[in-house]
Amino acid sequence: MFSLKDYTQEIFATIILLLALVALRMITAKLIRRFAASSHLLEHRTNLVIKYTHVFMNILVVLSLIVIWGVETKDIFITVSSIATVIGVAMFAQWSILSNITSGMILFFSFPFRIGDTIKIHDKDFPIEAEIEDINTFHVSLRTKEGEKIIFPNNLLLQKGISIMPAHYEEKEFFD
């Protein structure tokens, strides 16, 4: 027969874990927003990183709940390996998407260049010099001097050599 008294410790640990999850999600969101504000990063990029962080925390909480409720280790291993196999096979065909998302995260945290910077991409077959208009999850939008819009994948930005061109200012005489 099922009795709540038999599961008091598990229920108590689950409540504490869920409260800790809520607190950690709020704290990490505030820290990421503070970092983004001090680095002058765009709001939609900040929200994307917060979303990825929350998904990672949720996965850790689910694994913790499995341990708290005493699911046998062999059952966990079989389930996780089966899920990992299915995801691995499904995502193998989508490696470039995952690569672009990962590259977008690296660009977010390292921010080697910003929107408005003019960059030169060193590619022997197709060199590009353009201004960065937007940095998204999967790609960077560039605009050349001729007005041509180029969408460049994030993973290629990390693979190619890039120069950040100095800002060009018109020299003017100043009068007092």
Contacts in CASP RR format, 6 or more apart in sequence:
PFRMAT RR
TARGET T0000
AUTHOR 0000-0000-0000
METHOD contacts of the structure
MODEL  1
MFSLKDYTQEIFATIILLLALVALRMITAKLIRRFAASSHLLEHRTNLVI
KYTHVFMNILVVLSLIVIWGVETKDIFITVSSIATVIGVAMFAQWSILSN
ITSGMILFFSFPFRIGDTIKIHDKDFPIEAEIEDINTFHVSLRTKEGEKI
IFPNNLLLQKGISIMPAHYEEKEFFD
4 11 0 8 1.000
10 68 0 8 1.000
10 69 0 8 1.000
10 70 0 8 1.000
13 68 0 8 1.000
14 65 0 8 1.000
14 68 0 8 1.000
14 69 0 8 1.000
17 61 0 8 1.000
17 64 0 8 1.000
17 65 0 8 1.000
17 68 0 8 1.000
18 61 0 8 1.000
21 57 0 8 1.000
21 58 0 8 1.000
21 61 0 8 1.000
24 57 0 8 1.000
25 54 0 8 1.000
25 57 0 8 1.000
28 50 0 8 1.000
28 53 0 8 1.000
28 54 0 8 1.000
28 57 0 8 1.000
29 50 0 8 1.000
29 53 0 8 1.000
29 54 0 8 1.000
32 46 0 8 1.000
32 49 0 8 1.000
32 50 0 8 1.000
32 53 0 8 1.000
33 46 0 8 1.000
33 50 0 8 1.000
35 41 0 8 1.000
36 42 0 8 1.000
36 43 0 8 1.000
36 45 0 8 1.000
36 46 0 8 1.000
36 49 0 8 1.000
39 111 0 8 1.000
40 114 0 8 1.000
41 108 0 8 1.000
41 111 0 8 1.000
42 115 0 8 1.000
42 135 0 8 1.000
45 108 0 8 1.000
45 135 0 8 1.000
48 108 0 8 1.000
48 137 0 8 1.000
49 105 0 8 1.000
49 108 0 8 1.000
49 109 0 8 1.000
52 105 0 8 1.000
66 76 0 8 1.000
91 98 0 8 1.000
96 153 0 8 1.000
96 155 0 8 1.000
97 138 0 8 1.000
99 154 0 8 1.000
99 155 0 8 1.000
100 137 0 8 1.000
100 138 0 8 1.000
100 139 0 8 1.000
100 153 0 8 1.000
100 154 0 8 1.000
100 155 0 8 1.000
101 137 0 8 1.000
101 138 0 8 1.000
101 154 0 8 1.000
102 155 0 8 1.000
103 153 0 8 1.000
103 154 0 8 1.000
103 155 0 8 1.000
103 157 0 8 1.000
103 158 0 8 1.000
104 135 0 8 1.000
104 137 0 8 1.000
104 138 0 8 1.000
104 154 0 8 1.000
106 158 0 8 1.000
107 135 0 8 1.000
107 140 0 8 1.000
107 154 0 8 1.000
107 157 0 8 1.000
107 158 0 8 1.000
108 135 0 8 1.000
112 162 0 8 1.000
112 164 0 8 1.000
113 119 0 8 1.000
113 132 0 8 1.000
113 162 0 8 1.000
113 164 0 8 1.000
114 132 0 8 1.000
115 132 0 8 1.000
115 133 0 8 1.000
115 134 0 8 1.000
115 135 0 8 1.000
116 131 0 8 1.000
116 132 0 8 1.000
116 133 0 8 1.000
117 131 0 8 1.000
117 132 0 8 1.000
117 164 0 8 1.000
117 165 0 8 1.000
118 129 0 8 1.000
118 130 0 8 1.000
118 131 0 8 1.000
118 132 0 8 1.000
118 164 0 8 1.000
118 165 0 8 1.000
118 167 0 8 1.000
119 128 0 8 1.000
119 129 0 8 1.000
119 130 0 8 1.000
119 131 0 8 1.000
119 132 0 8 1.000
119 142 0 8 1.000
119 162 0 8 1.000
119 163 0 8 1.000
119 164 0 8 1.000
119 165 0 8 1.000
120 127 0 8 1.000
120 128 0 8 1.000
120 129 0 8 1.000
120 162 0 8 1.000
120 163 0 8 1.000
120 165 0 8 1.000
121 127 0 8 1.000
121 128 0 8 1.000
121 129 0 8 1.000
121 152 0 8 1.000
121 157 0 8 1.000
121 160 0 8 1.000
121 161 0 8 1.000
121 162 0 8 1.000
122 160 0 8 1.000
122 161 0 8 1.000
122 162 0 8 1.000
122 163 0 8 1.000
123 160 0 8 1.000
128 142 0 8 1.000
128 144 0 8 1.000
128 150 0 8 1.000
128 152 0 8 1.000
129 144 0 8 1.000
129 145 0 8 1.000
129 165 0 8 1.000
130 142 0 8 1.000
130 143 0 8 1.000
130 144 0 8 1.000
130 145 0 8 1.000
130 148 0 8 1.000
130 150 0 8 1.000
131 142 0 8 1.000
131 143 0 8 1.000
131 144 0 8 1.000
132 140 0 8 1.000
132 141 0 8 1.000
132 142 0 8 1.000
133 141 0 8 1.000
133 142 0 8 1.000
133 143 0 8 1.000
133 149 0 8 1.000
134 140 0 8 1.000
134 141 0 8 1.000
135 141 0 8 1.000
137 154 0 8 1.000
138 153 0 8 1.000
138 154 0 8 1.000
139 151 0 8 1.000
139 152 0 8 1.000
139 153 0 8 1.000
139 154 0 8 1.000
140 151 0 8 1.000
140 152 0 8 1.000
140 154 0 8 1.000
140 157 0 8 1.000
141 149 0 8 1.000
141 150 0 8 1.000
141 151 0 8 1.000
141 152 0 8 1.000
142 149 0 8 1.000
142 150 0 8 1.000
142 151 0 8 1.000
142 152 0 8 1.000
143 149 0 8 1.000
143 150 0 8 1.000
144 150 0 8 1.000
END
